[in-house]
């Protein structure tokens, strides 16, 4: 996406043609996922949630192995996490979203594919940021860091440092938090 949601959505239109011609459920899953990500980045959270739901439904018609041929992570757990993040950003009702967040974390913990689990846990940590749940953010970040350190997922190490640093600064340790944020950058 390179930070350009409109370009990402244009790329999705091209992918839609490919997915339609291929008749491949994994490609349909990826298309719905990419549309969800594009809409999320554009701040269109209701539409993002609709596309994440489509991806989750399409994922039921394909295997984990097939999705890994077209994406680096399992869309099932990633889009569950992204759906939660979008829900948090669009809904100020913490009670409404907390149950979905808890269910998504339980699913992420059970995920066997390390990159997918790390991806989801970091997104779920970030989803707690708008509700200022610093304790939960730090727990999720630690879980994600354990995996990313083991496999050297440098992107997720950086993400964890930034989100974890924010949580530390927000919870009363600004010097350590700012240092951690800087290390993430």
LOBA-962637 format. One record per atom (N, C-alpha, C): residue number from 1; atom name; x, y, z. Coordinates in steps of 0.1 Angstrom, whole numbers, plus 5000, padded with zeros to 4 digits. Example, Ala and Ser with C-alpha at 12.3 -4.5 7.8 and 13.67 -1.06 7.14 Angstrom:
// residues 2
seq=1	atom=N	u=5132	v=4943	w=5078
seq=1	atom=CA	u=5123	v=4955	w=5078
seq=1	atom=C	u=5132	v=4967	w=5078
seq=2	atom=N	u=5128	v=4978	w=5071
seq=2	atom=CA	u=5137	v=4989	w=5071
seq=2	atom=C	u=5129	v=5000	w=5079
This chain:
// residues 185
seq=1	atom=N	u=5008	v=4988	w=5000
seq=1	atom=CA	u=5000	v=5000	w=5000
seq=1	atom=C	u=5009	v=5013	w=5000
seq=2	atom=N	u=5020	v=5012	w=5006
seq=2	atom=CA	u=5030	v=5023	w=5007
seq=2	atom=C	u=5023	v=5036	w=5012
seq=3	atom=N	u=5014	v=5034	w=5021
seq=3	atom=CA	u=5007	v=5046	w=5027
seq=3	atom=C	u=4997	v=5053	w=5018
seq=4	atom=N	u=4993	v=5047	w=5007
seq=4	atom=CA	u=4984	v=5054	w=4998
seq=4	atom=C	u=4972	v=5045	w=4996
seq=5	atom=N	u=4961	v=5047	w=5005
seq=5	atom=CA	u=4950	v=5039	w=5004
seq=5	atom=C	u=4943	v=5039	w=4990
seq=6	atom=N	u=4943	v=5050	w=4984
seq=6	atom=CA	u=4937	v=5051	w=4970
seq=6	atom=C	u=4944	v=5042	w=4960
seq=7	atom=N	u=4957	v=5042	w=4961
seq=7	atom=CA	u=4965	v=5033	w=4952
seq=7	atom=C	u=4963	v=5019	w=4955
seq=8	atom=N	u=4962	v=5016	w=4968
seq=8	atom=CA	u=4959	v=5002	w=4973
seq=8	atom=C	u=4945	v=4998	w=4967
seq=9	atom=N	u=4935	v=5006	w=4968
seq=9	atom=CA	u=4922	v=5002	w=4963
seq=9	atom=C	u=4922	v=5001	w=4948
seq=10	atom=N	u=4930	v=5009	w=4941
seq=10	atom=CA	u=4931	v=5007	w=4926
seq=10	atom=C	u=4938	v=4993	w=4923
seq=11	atom=N	u=4948	v=4990	w=4931
seq=11	atom=CA	u=4954	v=4977	w=4930
seq=11	atom=C	u=4944	v=4965	w=4932
seq=12	atom=N	u=4935	v=4968	w=4942
seq=12	atom=CA	u=4925	v=4958	w=4945
seq=12	atom=C	u=4916	v=4956	w=4933
seq=13	atom=N	u=4913	v=4966	w=4925
seq=13	atom=CA	u=4905	v=4965	w=4913
seq=13	atom=C	u=4912	v=4955	w=4903
seq=14	atom=N	u=4925	v=4957	w=4902
seq=14	atom=CA	u=4932	v=4948	w=4893
seq=14	atom=C	u=4932	v=4934	w=4898
seq=15	atom=N	u=4933	v=4932	w=4911
seq=15	atom=CA	u=4933	v=4919	w=4918
seq=15	atom=C	u=4919	v=4913	w=4916
seq=16	atom=N	u=4909	v=4921	w=4916
seq=16	atom=CA	u=4895	v=4915	w=4914
seq=16	atom=C	u=4894	v=4908	w=4901
seq=17	atom=N	u=4899	v=4914	w=4891
seq=17	atom=CA	u=4899	v=4908	w=4877
seq=17	atom=C	u=4906	v=4895	w=4877
seq=18	atom=N	u=4918	v=4895	w=4884
seq=18	atom=CA	u=4926	v=4882	w=4884
seq=18	atom=C	u=4918	v=4872	w=4892
seq=19	atom=N	u=4913	v=4876	w=4904
seq=19	atom=CA	u=4906	v=4866	w=4912
seq=19	atom=C	u=4894	v=4860	w=4905
seq=20	atom=N	u=4887	v=4869	w=4898
seq=20	atom=CA	u=4875	v=4864	w=4891
seq=20	atom=C	u=4878	v=4854	w=4880
seq=21	atom=N	u=4889	v=4857	w=4873
seq=21	atom=CA	u=4893	v=4849	w=4862
seq=21	atom=C	u=4898	v=4835	w=4868
seq=22	atom=N	u=4905	v=4836	w=4879
seq=22	atom=CA	u=4911	v=4824	w=4885
seq=22	atom=C	u=4900	v=4815	w=4891
seq=23	atom=N	u=4890	v=4821	w=4896
seq=23	atom=CA	u=4879	v=4813	w=4904
seq=23	atom=C	u=4885	v=4806	w=4916
seq=24	atom=N	u=4895	v=4812	w=4922
seq=24	atom=CA	u=4903	v=4806	w=4933
seq=24	atom=C	u=4898	v=4812	w=4946
seq=25	atom=N	u=4893	v=4804	w=4955
seq=25	atom=CA	u=4888	v=4810	w=4968
seq=25	atom=C	u=4900	v=4817	w=4976
seq=26	atom=N	u=4912	v=4812	w=4975
seq=26	atom=CA	u=4923	v=4819	w=4982
seq=26	atom=C	u=4925	v=4833	w=4976
seq=27	atom=N	u=4924	v=4834	w=4963
seq=27	atom=CA	u=4925	v=4848	w=4957
seq=27	atom=C	u=4913	v=4856	w=4961
seq=28	atom=N	u=4901	v=4851	w=4962
seq=28	atom=CA	u=4889	v=4858	w=4966
seq=28	atom=C	u=4891	v=4863	w=4981
seq=29	atom=N	u=4897	v=4854	w=4989
seq=29	atom=CA	u=4900	v=4858	w=5003
seq=29	atom=C	u=4910	v=4869	w=5003
seq=30	atom=N	u=4921	v=4868	w=4996
seq=30	atom=CA	u=4931	v=4879	w=4995
seq=30	atom=C	u=4925	v=4892	w=4990
seq=31	atom=N	u=4916	v=4891	w=4980
seq=31	atom=CA	u=4910	v=4904	w=4975
seq=31	atom=C	u=4902	v=4910	w=4986
seq=32	atom=N	u=4893	v=4903	w=4993
seq=32	atom=CA	u=4885	v=4908	w=5004
seq=32	atom=C	u=4894	v=4914	w=5015
seq=33	atom=N	u=4905	v=4907	w=5018
seq=33	atom=CA	u=4914	v=4912	w=5028
seq=33	atom=C	u=4920	v=4925	w=5024
seq=34	atom=N	u=4925	v=4925	w=5012
seq=34	atom=CA	u=4932	v=4938	w=5007
seq=34	atom=C	u=4922	v=4949	w=5006
seq=35	atom=N	u=4910	v=4947	w=5002
seq=35	atom=CA	u=4900	v=4957	w=5002
seq=35	atom=C	u=4897	v=4962	w=5016
seq=36	atom=N	u=4896	v=4953	w=5026
seq=36	atom=CA	u=4895	v=4957	w=5040
seq=36	atom=C	u=4906	v=4965	w=5045
seq=37	atom=N	u=4918	v=4961	w=5041
seq=37	atom=CA	u=4930	v=4969	w=5046
seq=37	atom=C	u=4930	v=4983	w=5039
seq=38	atom=N	u=4926	v=4984	w=5027
seq=38	atom=CA	u=4926	v=4997	w=5020
seq=38	atom=C	u=4915	v=5006	w=5026
seq=39	atom=N	u=4904	v=5000	w=5029
seq=39	atom=CA	u=4893	v=5008	w=5035
seq=39	atom=C	u=4897	v=5012	w=5049
seq=40	atom=N	u=4903	v=5003	w=5056
seq=40	atom=CA	u=4908	v=5006	w=5070
seq=40	atom=C	u=4918	v=5018	w=5069
seq=41	atom=N	u=4928	v=5017	w=5061
seq=41	atom=CA	u=4937	v=5028	w=5060
seq=41	atom=C	u=4931	v=5041	w=5055
seq=42	atom=N	u=4920	v=5041	w=5048
seq=42	atom=CA	u=4913	v=5053	w=5044
seq=42	atom=C	u=4904	v=5058	w=5054
seq=43	atom=N	u=4903	v=5051	w=5066
seq=43	atom=CA	u=4894	v=5055	w=5077
seq=43	atom=C	u=4880	v=5052	w=5075
seq=44	atom=N	u=4877	v=5043	w=5065
seq=44	atom=CA	u=4863	v=5039	w=5062
seq=44	atom=C	u=4861	v=5025	w=5070
seq=45	atom=N	u=4859	v=5027	w=5083
seq=45	atom=CA	u=4859	v=5015	w=5091
seq=45	atom=C	u=4847	v=5005	w=5089
seq=46	atom=N	u=4835	v=5011	w=5086
seq=46	atom=CA	u=4823	v=5002	w=5084
seq=46	atom=C	u=4826	v=4994	w=5071
seq=47	atom=N	u=4831	v=5000	w=5061
seq=47	atom=CA	u=4834	v=4992	w=5049
seq=47	atom=C	u=4845	v=4983	w=5051
seq=48	atom=N	u=4855	v=4987	w=5059
seq=48	atom=CA	u=4866	v=4978	w=5062
seq=48	atom=C	u=4861	v=4965	w=5069
seq=49	atom=N	u=4852	v=4967	w=5079
seq=49	atom=CA	u=4847	v=4956	w=5086
seq=49	atom=C	u=4839	v=4946	w=5076
seq=50	atom=N	u=4831	v=4952	w=5067
seq=50	atom=CA	u=4824	v=4944	w=5057
seq=50	atom=C	u=4834	v=4936	w=5049
seq=51	atom=N	u=4845	v=4942	w=5045
seq=51	atom=CA	u=4854	v=4934	w=5037
seq=51	atom=C	u=4862	v=4923	w=5045
seq=52	atom=N	u=4865	v=4927	w=5057
seq=52	atom=CA	u=4871	v=4917	w=5066
seq=52	atom=C	u=4862	v=4905	w=5068
seq=53	atom=N	u=4849	v=4908	w=5070
seq=53	atom=CA	u=4839	v=4897	w=5071
seq=53	atom=C	u=4838	v=4889	w=5059
seq=54	atom=N	u=4839	v=4895	w=5047
seq=54	atom=CA	u=4839	v=4888	w=5034
seq=54	atom=C	u=4851	v=4879	w=5033
seq=55	atom=N	u=4863	v=4884	w=5037
seq=55	atom=CA	u=4875	v=4876	w=5037
seq=55	atom=C	u=4874	v=4864	w=5047
seq=56	atom=N	u=4868	v=4866	w=5058
seq=56	atom=CA	u=4867	v=4855	w=5068
seq=56	atom=C	u=4857	v=4845	w=5063
seq=57	atom=N	u=4847	v=4849	w=5056
seq=57	atom=CA	u=4838	v=4839	w=5050
seq=57	atom=C	u=4844	v=4832	w=5038
seq=58	atom=N	u=4852	v=4839	w=5030
seq=58	atom=CA	u=4858	v=4833	w=5018
seq=58	atom=C	u=4869	v=4823	w=5023
seq=59	atom=N	u=4876	v=4827	w=5034
seq=59	atom=CA	u=4886	v=4818	w=5040
seq=59	atom=C	u=4881	v=4805	w=5044
seq=60	atom=N	u=4868	v=4804	w=5047
seq=60	atom=CA	u=4862	v=4791	w=5051
seq=60	atom=C	u=4862	v=4781	w=5039
seq=61	atom=N	u=4863	v=4787	w=5027
seq=61	atom=CA	u=4862	v=4778	w=5015
seq=61	atom=C	u=4876	v=4775	w=5009
seq=62	atom=N	u=4886	v=4778	w=5017
seq=62	atom=CA	u=4900	v=4775	w=5012
seq=62	atom=C	u=4908	v=4770	w=5024
seq=63	atom=N	u=4919	v=4765	w=5021
seq=63	atom=CA	u=4928	v=4760	w=5032
seq=63	atom=C	u=4938	v=4770	w=5036
seq=64	atom=N	u=4944	v=4768	w=5048
seq=64	atom=CA	u=4955	v=4776	w=5053
seq=64	atom=C	u=4966	v=4776	w=5043
seq=65	atom=N	u=4969	v=4764	w=5038
seq=65	atom=CA	u=4981	v=4763	w=5028
seq=65	atom=C	u=4978	v=4771	w=5016
seq=66	atom=N	u=4966	v=4771	w=5011
seq=66	atom=CA	u=4963	v=4778	w=4999
seq=66	atom=C	u=4964	v=4793	w=5001
seq=67	atom=N	u=4960	v=4798	w=5013
seq=67	atom=CA	u=4961	v=4812	w=5015
seq=67	atom=C	u=4976	v=4817	w=5017
seq=68	atom=N	u=4984	v=4808	w=5022
seq=68	atom=CA	u=4998	v=4811	w=5023
seq=68	atom=C	u=5005	v=4812	w=5009
seq=69	atom=N	u=4999	v=4807	w=4999
seq=69	atom=CA	u=5005	v=4808	w=4986
seq=69	atom=C	u=5003	v=4822	w=4980
seq=70	atom=N	u=4993	v=4830	w=4986
seq=70	atom=CA	u=4990	v=4843	w=4981
seq=70	atom=C	u=4992	v=4854	w=4991
seq=71	atom=N	u=4995	v=4850	w=5004
seq=71	atom=CA	u=4997	v=4860	w=5015
seq=71	atom=C	u=5007	v=4854	w=5025
seq=72	atom=N	u=5014	v=4863	w=5032
seq=72	atom=CA	u=5024	v=4858	w=5041
seq=72	atom=C	u=5018	v=4853	w=5055
seq=73	atom=N	u=5006	v=4857	w=5057
seq=73	atom=CA	u=5000	v=4853	w=5070
seq=73	atom=C	u=4986	v=4847	w=5067
seq=74	atom=N	u=4981	v=4840	w=5077
seq=74	atom=CA	u=4967	v=4835	w=5076
seq=74	atom=C	u=4957	v=4846	w=5078
seq=75	atom=N	u=4950	v=4849	w=5067
seq=75	atom=CA	u=4940	v=4859	w=5067
seq=75	atom=C	u=4929	v=4857	w=5078
seq=76	atom=N	u=4927	v=4845	w=5081
seq=76	atom=CA	u=4916	v=4842	w=5092
seq=76	atom=C	u=4919	v=4850	w=5105
seq=77	atom=N	u=4931	v=4848	w=5110
seq=77	atom=CA	u=4935	v=4854	w=5123
seq=77	atom=C	u=4938	v=4869	w=5121
seq=78	atom=N	u=4944	v=4872	w=5110
seq=78	atom=CA	u=4948	v=4886	w=5108
seq=78	atom=C	u=4935	v=4895	w=5106
seq=79	atom=N	u=4926	v=4890	w=5098
seq=79	atom=CA	u=4914	v=4898	w=5096
seq=79	atom=C	u=4905	v=4898	w=5108
seq=80	atom=N	u=4905	v=4888	w=5116
seq=80	atom=CA	u=4898	v=4888	w=5129
seq=80	atom=C	u=4904	v=4900	w=5137
seq=81	atom=N	u=4917	v=4901	w=5138
seq=81	atom=CA	u=4923	v=4912	w=5146
seq=81	atom=C	u=4921	v=4925	w=5139
seq=82	atom=N	u=4922	v=4926	w=5126
seq=82	atom=CA	u=4919	v=4939	w=5120
seq=82	atom=C	u=4905	v=4944	w=5121
seq=83	atom=N	u=4896	v=4934	w=5121
seq=83	atom=CA	u=4882	v=4937	w=5123
seq=83	atom=C	u=4880	v=4943	w=5137
seq=84	atom=N	u=4886	v=4937	w=5147
seq=84	atom=CA	u=4885	v=4943	w=5161
seq=84	atom=C	u=4891	v=4957	w=5161
seq=85	atom=N	u=4902	v=4959	w=5155
seq=85	atom=CA	u=4908	v=4973	w=5155
seq=85	atom=C	u=4899	v=4983	w=5149
seq=86	atom=N	u=4893	v=4979	w=5138
seq=86	atom=CA	u=4883	v=4988	w=5131
seq=86	atom=C	u=4871	v=4991	w=5140
seq=87	atom=N	u=4867	v=4980	w=5146
seq=87	atom=CA	u=4855	v=4982	w=5155
seq=87	atom=C	u=4858	v=4991	w=5167
seq=88	atom=N	u=4870	v=4990	w=5173
seq=88	atom=CA	u=4874	v=4999	w=5184
seq=88	atom=C	u=4875	v=5013	w=5179
seq=89	atom=N	u=4880	v=5015	w=5167
seq=89	atom=CA	u=4881	v=5029	w=5162
seq=89	atom=C	u=4868	v=5035	w=5158
seq=90	atom=N	u=4858	v=5027	w=5154
seq=90	atom=CA	u=4845	v=5033	w=5151
seq=90	atom=C	u=4835	v=5033	w=5162
seq=91	atom=N	u=4838	v=5026	w=5173
seq=91	atom=CA	u=4828	v=5025	w=5184
seq=91	atom=C	u=4834	v=5029	w=5197
seq=92	atom=N	u=4829	v=5039	w=5203
seq=92	atom=CA	u=4834	v=5043	w=5216
seq=92	atom=C	u=4829	v=5034	w=5228
seq=93	atom=N	u=4821	v=5024	w=5224
seq=93	atom=CA	u=4815	v=5015	w=5235
seq=93	atom=C	u=4825	v=5004	w=5238
seq=94	atom=N	u=4832	v=5006	w=5249
seq=94	atom=CA	u=4843	v=4997	w=5252
seq=94	atom=C	u=4838	v=4983	w=5255
seq=95	atom=N	u=4826	v=4982	w=5262
seq=95	atom=CA	u=4820	v=4969	w=5266
seq=95	atom=C	u=4817	v=4961	w=5253
seq=96	atom=N	u=4812	v=4968	w=5243
seq=96	atom=CA	u=4808	v=4961	w=5231
seq=96	atom=C	u=4821	v=4955	w=5224
seq=97	atom=N	u=4832	v=4962	w=5224
seq=97	atom=CA	u=4843	v=4957	w=5217
seq=97	atom=C	u=4852	v=4947	w=5225
seq=98	atom=N	u=4851	v=4949	w=5238
seq=98	atom=CA	u=4860	v=4941	w=5247
seq=98	atom=C	u=4858	v=4926	w=5245
seq=99	atom=N	u=4846	v=4921	w=5243
seq=99	atom=CA	u=4843	v=4907	w=5241
seq=99	atom=C	u=4849	v=4902	w=5228
seq=100	atom=N	u=4848	v=4910	w=5218
seq=100	atom=CA	u=4854	v=4906	w=5205
seq=100	atom=C	u=4869	v=4906	w=5206
seq=101	atom=N	u=4875	v=4916	w=5213
seq=101	atom=CA	u=4889	v=4916	w=5215
seq=101	atom=C	u=4894	v=4904	w=5222
seq=102	atom=N	u=4887	v=4900	w=5233
seq=102	atom=CA	u=4891	v=4888	w=5241
seq=102	atom=C	u=4890	v=4876	w=5233
seq=103	atom=N	u=4880	v=4874	w=5225
seq=103	atom=CA	u=4878	v=4862	w=5216
seq=103	atom=C	u=4889	v=4862	w=5206
seq=104	atom=N	u=4893	v=4873	w=5200
seq=104	atom=CA	u=4903	v=4874	w=5190
seq=104	atom=C	u=4917	v=4870	w=5196
seq=105	atom=N	u=4919	v=4875	w=5208
seq=105	atom=CA	u=4932	v=4872	w=5215
seq=105	atom=C	u=4933	v=4857	w=5218
seq=106	atom=N	u=4922	v=4851	w=5222
seq=106	atom=CA	u=4921	v=4836	w=5224
seq=106	atom=C	u=4924	v=4829	w=5211
seq=107	atom=N	u=4919	v=4833	w=5200
seq=107	atom=CA	u=4921	v=4827	w=5187
seq=107	atom=C	u=4936	v=4829	w=5183
seq=108	atom=N	u=4941	v=4841	w=5186
seq=108	atom=CA	u=4955	v=4843	w=5182
seq=108	atom=C	u=4965	v=4834	w=5190
seq=109	atom=N	u=4962	v=4833	w=5203
seq=109	atom=CA	u=4970	v=4824	w=5211
seq=109	atom=C	u=4970	v=4810	w=5206
seq=110	atom=N	u=4959	v=4805	w=5200
seq=110	atom=CA	u=4958	v=4792	w=5195
seq=110	atom=C	u=4964	v=4790	w=5181
seq=111	atom=N	u=4967	v=4801	w=5174
seq=111	atom=CA	u=4972	v=4801	w=5161
seq=111	atom=C	u=4986	v=4794	w=5161
seq=112	atom=N	u=4987	v=4784	w=5152
seq=112	atom=CA	u=5000	v=4777	w=5151
seq=112	atom=C	u=5011	v=4783	w=5142
seq=113	atom=N	u=5006	v=4791	w=5133
seq=113	atom=CA	u=5016	v=4798	w=5123
seq=113	atom=C	u=5021	v=4810	w=5130
seq=114	atom=N	u=5034	v=4810	w=5133
seq=114	atom=CA	u=5041	v=4820	w=5142
seq=114	atom=C	u=5039	v=4834	w=5136
seq=115	atom=N	u=5042	v=4836	w=5123
seq=115	atom=CA	u=5041	v=4849	w=5117
seq=115	atom=C	u=5026	v=4854	w=5119
seq=116	atom=N	u=5016	v=4846	w=5116
seq=116	atom=CA	u=5002	v=4850	w=5117
seq=116	atom=C	u=4999	v=4854	w=5131
seq=117	atom=N	u=5004	v=4845	w=5141
seq=117	atom=CA	u=5001	v=4848	w=5155
seq=117	atom=C	u=5007	v=4861	w=5159
seq=118	atom=N	u=5020	v=4863	w=5155
seq=118	atom=CA	u=5027	v=4876	w=5159
seq=118	atom=C	u=5020	v=4888	w=5153
seq=119	atom=N	u=5016	v=4887	w=5140
seq=119	atom=CA	u=5009	v=4898	w=5133
seq=119	atom=C	u=4996	v=4901	w=5141
seq=120	atom=N	u=4988	v=4891	w=5144
seq=120	atom=CA	u=4975	v=4893	w=5151
seq=120	atom=C	u=4977	v=4899	w=5165
seq=121	atom=N	u=4987	v=4894	w=5172
seq=121	atom=CA	u=4989	v=4899	w=5186
seq=121	atom=C	u=4993	v=4913	w=5186
seq=122	atom=N	u=5001	v=4917	w=5176
seq=122	atom=CA	u=5005	v=4931	w=5176
seq=122	atom=C	u=4994	v=4940	w=5172
seq=123	atom=N	u=4985	v=4936	w=5162
seq=123	atom=CA	u=4974	v=4944	w=5159
seq=123	atom=C	u=4964	v=4945	w=5171
seq=124	atom=N	u=4962	v=4934	w=5178
seq=124	atom=CA	u=4953	v=4934	w=5189
seq=124	atom=C	u=4959	v=4943	w=5200
seq=125	atom=N	u=4972	v=4943	w=5202
seq=125	atom=CA	u=4978	v=4953	w=5212
seq=125	atom=C	u=4974	v=4967	w=5208
seq=126	atom=N	u=4976	v=4970	w=5195
seq=126	atom=CA	u=4973	v=4983	w=5190
seq=126	atom=C	u=4958	v=4987	w=5191
seq=127	atom=N	u=4950	v=4977	w=5190
seq=127	atom=CA	u=4935	v=4979	w=5191
seq=127	atom=C	u=4931	v=4984	w=5205
seq=128	atom=N	u=4940	v=4981	w=5215
seq=128	atom=CA	u=4937	v=4985	w=5228
seq=128	atom=C	u=4941	v=5000	w=5231
seq=129	atom=N	u=4949	v=5005	w=5221
seq=129	atom=CA	u=4954	v=5019	w=5223
seq=129	atom=C	u=4943	v=5030	w=5224
seq=130	atom=N	u=4933	v=5029	w=5215
seq=130	atom=CA	u=4922	v=5040	w=5216
seq=130	atom=C	u=4914	v=5039	w=5230
seq=131	atom=N	u=4914	v=5028	w=5236
seq=131	atom=CA	u=4907	v=5027	w=5249
seq=131	atom=C	u=4917	v=5028	w=5261
seq=132	atom=N	u=4929	v=5032	w=5258
seq=132	atom=CA	u=4940	v=5035	w=5268
seq=132	atom=C	u=4942	v=5023	w=5278
seq=133	atom=N	u=4941	v=5011	w=5273
seq=133	atom=CA	u=4943	v=4999	w=5281
seq=133	atom=C	u=4958	v=4995	w=5281
seq=134	atom=N	u=4966	v=5003	w=5288
seq=134	atom=CA	u=4980	v=5001	w=5287
seq=134	atom=C	u=4985	v=4988	w=5293
seq=135	atom=N	u=4979	v=4983	w=5303
seq=135	atom=CA	u=4983	v=4970	w=5308
seq=135	atom=C	u=4981	v=4959	w=5298
seq=136	atom=N	u=4969	v=4959	w=5291
seq=136	atom=CA	u=4967	v=4949	w=5281
seq=136	atom=C	u=4976	v=4950	w=5269
seq=137	atom=N	u=4979	v=4963	w=5265
seq=137	atom=CA	u=4988	v=4965	w=5254
seq=137	atom=C	u=5001	v=4959	w=5257
seq=138	atom=N	u=5006	v=4962	w=5269
seq=138	atom=CA	u=5020	v=4956	w=5273
seq=138	atom=C	u=5020	v=4941	w=5273
seq=139	atom=N	u=5009	v=4935	w=5277
seq=139	atom=CA	u=5008	v=4920	w=5277
seq=139	atom=C	u=5008	v=4915	w=5263
seq=140	atom=N	u=5000	v=4921	w=5254
seq=140	atom=CA	u=5000	v=4916	w=5240
seq=140	atom=C	u=5013	v=4919	w=5233
seq=141	atom=N	u=5019	v=4930	w=5236
seq=141	atom=CA	u=5032	v=4934	w=5230
seq=141	atom=C	u=5043	v=4923	w=5234
seq=142	atom=N	u=5043	v=4920	w=5247
seq=142	atom=CA	u=5052	v=4910	w=5252
seq=142	atom=C	u=5050	v=4896	w=5245
seq=143	atom=N	u=5038	v=4892	w=5243
seq=143	atom=CA	u=5035	v=4880	w=5236
seq=143	atom=C	u=5040	v=4880	w=5222
seq=144	atom=N	u=5037	v=4891	w=5215
seq=144	atom=CA	u=5042	v=4893	w=5201
seq=144	atom=C	u=5057	v=4893	w=5200
seq=145	atom=N	u=5064	v=4900	w=5210
seq=145	atom=CA	u=5078	v=4901	w=5210
seq=145	atom=C	u=5085	v=4888	w=5212
seq=146	atom=N	u=5079	v=4880	w=5220
seq=146	atom=CA	u=5085	v=4866	w=5222
seq=146	atom=C	u=5086	v=4859	w=5209
seq=147	atom=N	u=5076	v=4860	w=5201
seq=147	atom=CA	u=5075	v=4853	w=5188
seq=147	atom=C	u=5085	v=4860	w=5178
seq=148	atom=N	u=5084	v=4874	w=5177
seq=148	atom=CA	u=5092	v=4881	w=5167
seq=148	atom=C	u=5107	v=4880	w=5171
seq=149	atom=N	u=5110	v=4880	w=5183
seq=149	atom=CA	u=5125	v=4878	w=5187
seq=149	atom=C	u=5130	v=4864	w=5183
seq=150	atom=N	u=5121	v=4854	w=5185
seq=150	atom=CA	u=5125	v=4840	w=5182
seq=150	atom=C	u=5128	v=4839	w=5167
seq=151	atom=N	u=5119	v=4845	w=5159
seq=151	atom=CA	u=5120	v=4844	w=5144
seq=151	atom=C	u=5126	v=4855	w=5137
seq=152	atom=N	u=5130	v=4866	w=5144
seq=152	atom=CA	u=5137	v=4878	w=5139
seq=152	atom=C	u=5127	v=4885	w=5129
seq=153	atom=N	u=5115	v=4887	w=5133
seq=153	atom=CA	u=5105	v=4895	w=5125
seq=153	atom=C	u=5107	v=4909	w=5129
seq=154	atom=N	u=5117	v=4916	w=5122
seq=154	atom=CA	u=5121	v=4929	w=5126
seq=154	atom=C	u=5110	v=4939	w=5125
seq=155	atom=N	u=5101	v=4938	w=5115
seq=155	atom=CA	u=5090	v=4947	w=5114
seq=155	atom=C	u=5081	v=4947	w=5127
seq=156	atom=N	u=5078	v=4935	w=5132
seq=156	atom=CA	u=5070	v=4934	w=5144
seq=156	atom=C	u=5078	v=4937	w=5156
seq=157	atom=N	u=5091	v=4936	w=5156
seq=157	atom=CA	u=5099	v=4941	w=5168
seq=157	atom=C	u=5097	v=4956	w=5169
seq=158	atom=N	u=5098	v=4963	w=5157
seq=158	atom=CA	u=5097	v=4977	w=5157
seq=158	atom=C	u=5083	v=4981	w=5161
seq=159	atom=N	u=5073	v=4975	w=5156
seq=159	atom=CA	u=5059	v=4978	w=5159
seq=159	atom=C	u=5057	v=4977	w=5174
seq=160	atom=N	u=5062	v=4966	w=5180
seq=160	atom=CA	u=5060	v=4963	w=5194
seq=160	atom=C	u=5067	v=4974	w=5202
seq=161	atom=N	u=5079	v=4978	w=5198
seq=161	atom=CA	u=5086	v=4988	w=5205
seq=161	atom=C	u=5078	v=5001	w=5205
seq=162	atom=N	u=5073	v=5005	w=5194
seq=162	atom=CA	u=5065	v=5018	w=5193
seq=162	atom=C	u=5052	v=5017	w=5202
seq=163	atom=N	u=5045	v=5007	w=5200
seq=163	atom=CA	u=5032	v=5005	w=5208
seq=163	atom=C	u=5035	v=5003	w=5222
seq=164	atom=N	u=5044	v=4995	w=5225
seq=164	atom=CA	u=5048	v=4992	w=5239
seq=164	atom=C	u=5054	v=5005	w=5246
seq=165	atom=N	u=5062	v=5012	w=5238
seq=165	atom=CA	u=5067	v=5025	w=5244
seq=165	atom=C	u=5056	v=5035	w=5247
seq=166	atom=N	u=5046	v=5036	w=5238
seq=166	atom=CA	u=5035	v=5045	w=5240
seq=166	atom=C	u=5028	v=5041	w=5253
seq=167	atom=N	u=5026	v=5028	w=5255
seq=167	atom=CA	u=5019	v=5023	w=5267
seq=167	atom=C	u=5027	v=5026	w=5280
seq=168	atom=N	u=5040	v=5024	w=5279
seq=168	atom=CA	u=5048	v=5027	w=5291
seq=168	atom=C	u=5048	v=5042	w=5294
seq=169	atom=N	u=5049	v=5051	w=5283
seq=169	atom=CA	u=5049	v=5065	w=5286
seq=169	atom=C	u=5035	v=5069	w=5291
seq=170	atom=N	u=5025	v=5064	w=5286
seq=170	atom=CA	u=5011	v=5067	w=5290
seq=170	atom=C	u=5009	v=5062	w=5305
seq=171	atom=N	u=5015	v=5052	w=5309
seq=171	atom=CA	u=5012	v=5046	w=5322
seq=171	atom=C	u=5022	v=5051	w=5333
seq=172	atom=N	u=5029	v=5062	w=5330
seq=172	atom=CA	u=5037	v=5069	w=5340
seq=172	atom=C	u=5052	v=5068	w=5339
seq=173	atom=N	u=5057	v=5062	w=5328
seq=173	atom=CA	u=5071	v=5061	w=5326
seq=173	atom=C	u=5076	v=5067	w=5313
seq=174	atom=N	u=5074	v=5080	w=5312
seq=174	atom=CA	u=5077	v=5086	w=5299
seq=174	atom=C	u=5091	v=5085	w=5293
seq=175	atom=N	u=5101	v=5085	w=5302
seq=175	atom=CA	u=5115	v=5084	w=5297
seq=175	atom=C	u=5117	v=5071	w=5290
seq=176	atom=N	u=5113	v=5060	w=5297
seq=176	atom=CA	u=5115	v=5047	w=5292
seq=176	atom=C	u=5106	v=5045	w=5279
seq=177	atom=N	u=5094	v=5050	w=5280
seq=177	atom=CA	u=5085	v=5049	w=5268
seq=177	atom=C	u=5090	v=5056	w=5256
seq=178	atom=N	u=5095	v=5068	w=5258
seq=178	atom=CA	u=5100	v=5075	w=5246
seq=178	atom=C	u=5113	v=5068	w=5241
seq=179	atom=N	u=5121	v=5063	w=5249
seq=179	atom=CA	u=5133	v=5056	w=5245
seq=179	atom=C	u=5129	v=5044	w=5237
seq=180	atom=N	u=5119	v=5037	w=5241
seq=180	atom=CA	u=5115	v=5025	w=5234
seq=180	atom=C	u=5108	v=5029	w=5221
seq=181	atom=N	u=5101	v=5039	w=5220
seq=181	atom=CA	u=5095	v=5044	w=5208
seq=181	atom=C	u=5106	v=5047	w=5198
seq=182	atom=N	u=5116	v=5054	w=5202
seq=182	atom=CA	u=5128	v=5058	w=5194
seq=182	atom=C	u=5134	v=5045	w=5188
seq=183	atom=N	u=5136	v=5035	w=5197
seq=183	atom=CA	u=5142	v=5023	w=5192
seq=183	atom=C	u=5134	v=5016	w=5182
seq=184	atom=N	u=5121	v=5018	w=5182
seq=184	atom=CA	u=5113	v=5012	w=5172
seq=184	atom=C	u=5114	v=5018	w=5158
seq=185	atom=N	u=5117	v=5031	w=5159
seq=185	atom=CA	u=5119	v=5039	w=5146
seq=185	atom=C	u=5133	v=5036	w=5141
